[in-house]
Amino acid sequence: MRLTAFTDISLRLVMRLAVARPDELLTTRTAAGMLAVPYTHAAKAVARLSELGVVEARRGRGGGLQLTEAGRGASVGSLVRGLEAEGDVVGCEDDPPCPLRAACRLRSALRQAQEAFYASLDTITVESLVGTPTGPVLLSLTAPADTTAPRTK
């Protein structure tokens, strides 16, 4: 099973926010630069994480992103469930639908395996992901210099 790029970006964003100082408010653009992901993808991740109550996003001057207490204590399994699209691991109902779907036992077996995957992630919290050695690496990330800013001579 492979997670979507959207879930990957979202989890990286949550991890970076988990190590932020209380007074450190990252913008979506800064976080995207730190994590080497496109701004538009990071913005979509922030929007979904806000809907899930994991990230608080404040706009305007003095705004930025912060991980909520619920986000800090969230299990990775619950986050992945909330971020991944609902549905089967395989495309039984795709167009055209699989001709075996009416009598297939694979679909049920894969659904059980998927739930076992999520259940194994339920024991891992966001907080537990950012201990050493990961936390210091997350803190060392910097956004690339803005190449669109005018240069001074």
Sequence and secondary structure as in RCSB ss.txt:
>XXXX:A:sequence
MRLTAFTDISLRLVMRLAVARPDELLTTRTAAGMLAVPYTHAAKAVARLSELGVVEARRGRGGGLQLTEAGRGAS
VGSLVRGLEAEGDVVGCEDDPPCPLRAACRLRSALRQAQEAFYASLDTITVESLVGTPTGPVLLSLTAPADTTAP
RTK
>XXXX:A:secstr
    HHHHHHHHHHHHHHTS TT  B HHHHHHHHT  HHHHHHHHHHHHHTTSEEEE STT EEEE HHHHH B
HHHHHHHHS SS SS TTSSS  TTTTT SHHHHHHHHHHHHHHHHTT BHHHHTSTTHHHHHHH      TTS 
   
